[in-house]
Amino acid sequence: MLNKLDALKYFCTAAQTLNFREAA
């Protein structure tokens, strides 16, 4: 089970990836 910090980091990374794909 991921802790809150790891979950937040994973969420931010996924969000940035989606934003990059939409902008590209």
N, C-alpha and C positions, 0 to 999 in steps of 0.2 A: 504493500500500500504506500502510495506516495504521500509525502508530507505536504503541507500547504505551500512551502517555498518551491518545491519541485513542480507541483501542480500549476502554480502561477507562472513559473518560467516556461513550462510546456505550453500553457495557454497563450502566453505572449508570443512565443515562437510561431505557433500555428496561426495566430491572428496576423502576424507580420507576413507570413507566407501567403495567406489568402489575399491580403491587401496588395502585395507585390504582384500576384498573378492577375488581379483585377485591373491594376494600373498598367500592367504591361500590354 
